Amino acid sequence: MNQKEIVDIFKQLGWKTKRGGTSCRMDLSDRFVQIQPRLKILPDQQKLDLALSVPTEKFSSYVDIISGANNKTTPLIVDFKINQVIYSQEFSGEDILNISKSIINWAEEQDLNSGLEKYAKLPPTSAGALPLRHIAALAIPDKRDKLKDYKKSFAAGGNAGFAPYITEDYIDHAIALLQS
């Protein structure tokens, strides 16, 4: 089985892809699960890497509104323990069906509030996109006081420890979300 065949089986199982891409998405009731299956053919077996995450429409839209981006899928939960590598002599349709069921079960078991709290507790000095996700997480459960503290820091000429790409506008957008 090759990469395209694996993605095609996921599609037959109800997963959606964008324009022939390899990223697959399954919409669930209050969230969706996204995977990036990558097949590598080794001399004596096949290796399937699954990078998976659980975004929600609300969290993703908050990140986009705050940043002015249009990413549409920002992970709320990423569990590196399940981002496992699976080996097989040759993957079958039944293997992909079982993998799909396992991923969906895992995604449905995830506590979305816990994911929000993890981001909300991050320091503003976190690396990469984490500060943006931190701000979005503060806007969803209404952590108004923390956002106002950040606003005061920016108003006083500081940046509350955020990376330079986080501007006062980001904080303003998050506060506006709280008021809408």
N, C-alpha and C positions, 0 to 999 in steps of 0.2 A: 504494500500500500504506500502511496506517495502523499505528499503534503496536500495536494489538491483533493485527492480522494477523501482524506480525513476531514477536511473542511466541508466537502460535499455531504458527508455523512452527518456532520453536525447540523448542516442546513436542513437535511431531510428530517432531523429530529426536532426541528422548530427553531433552531438558532438562526439569527440574522447576521448577515455580513454587509459591509458597505462596498459597493462597486468592485466586487471580485477580490476584496482584501482577505487577509487571514484572521483578522480580529473578529470574534464571534460574540454575539450578545443574545441573552435570553431574558425576556421581560417576565418578571414575577409580579406579584400583587403590589407591593410597596417599594420595590427595588428592582434592580436588574443585576445580572451577573455577566461579567465580560471576561473572555479568555483569549489568549493569544497562543494557540497551539503551534509548536514548532517541531517538525519531524527532522531527525538527523539519521541518515542511514550509516550504520557502522559496519565493519567487515563481517561480523557474525550476528548482529541483531539491529533492531531499530530503537531509537531513543526519542521519546516524546516529552518535550518540555511544555508545561502548562503554566503560563503566567495568568493568574486570575485575580479579579477584584470585584467588589460589590459597590457600585455607585448608586445613588438615588437621584431622581429628577430634581428634587428640591435642592439638595446639597450642590449638585453640579450647576444648577442655574444660579445659585447664590455665588458660587465661585466666579462664574462668568459675568454676572452683574457687577460684582465688586471689582474685578480686574478689567472689565471691558473686553474680555476675550470671548471666543465662541467655541470652546472646546467641547461642550455638551456632555462630556463624561469624565468627571473627576472622582476617583475612587474614594469612597468613605471607609471601606475596609479592605485591607490587603493582608493576607495571612501567608507569610513566607513558609510556614510549615507545610501548607497544602500546595504551595507552588513547587510541586515535586517533579521529579523526573521519573518517567515510567519507561521500563524497558520491556521489549517483547521480541521474540524471533520474527514475527510478522503480525502487525496489528490487524484485527478483523473488525467487521462492522459491529459484532457483539461486544468487542472490547470498547469501542467508541461509545456504544449505547450505555455500557456500565460506567464508563468514565463520566459521561454526561449526567447520568442519574446521581452519581456521587457528588459532582460539582453543584448541581441544583440543590441537593439535600444540604450540603455545606452552606451554601448561600442563604437558604431559608432559615437556618439555625443561627445566623449571625445576629447579634444584638446591635441594632442601628444606633441606639442611644449610647451604648458603650463606645462605638466608633466616633460619635460626635464628641463625647467626653475626652477621649484620647487626644483628639485634635485641639479641643478647647484648653487642655492642660499644657500644651506645648509652650515652650518659651518663644518669644518673638525672635530670638536669635537662631532658631532652627534653620537648617539648610534647605536649599532648593525651593520647591513649591510649598513646603510645609507652613511657612508663615501665612501665606494666602489661605490655605485650608484652615489654619487656626482662626483667622478673622471670620471666615464663613461659618465655622462651628460656633463662634461666639454669637453670631447673628441669628442662628436658628433657635437655640433654646432660650434666647433673650438674656444674654449676658451683658446687658446695657452698661453696667458700671465699669466693667473691664474695657469696653470700647470707648467709653467717655474718658477713662484714664489715658488711653492711647491718644485720643483726640487732644487732651491737654498737653501731652508730651510734644506732639507735633506743633501745636499752637505756640508753645514756648521755644520752638526752634530745634527741638530734639526729634528723635525718630523712635523712641521707646525700644531701641535695640534692633529694630527691623533691618533687613537687608535694604539696600538703596532702591530696589525696584518697588518696594512697598511705600506708597506715598500717602499723604494725608487724604487724598481722594478715595483711596481704598477704604479708609476708616469712615469717611463721609458716606460712601455707598452702603457700607454695612449698617450704619446707624439709620440711614433712610429705609433700609429693608425692615428694620425693627418698627419703624413708624408706619409702614404700609400695611 
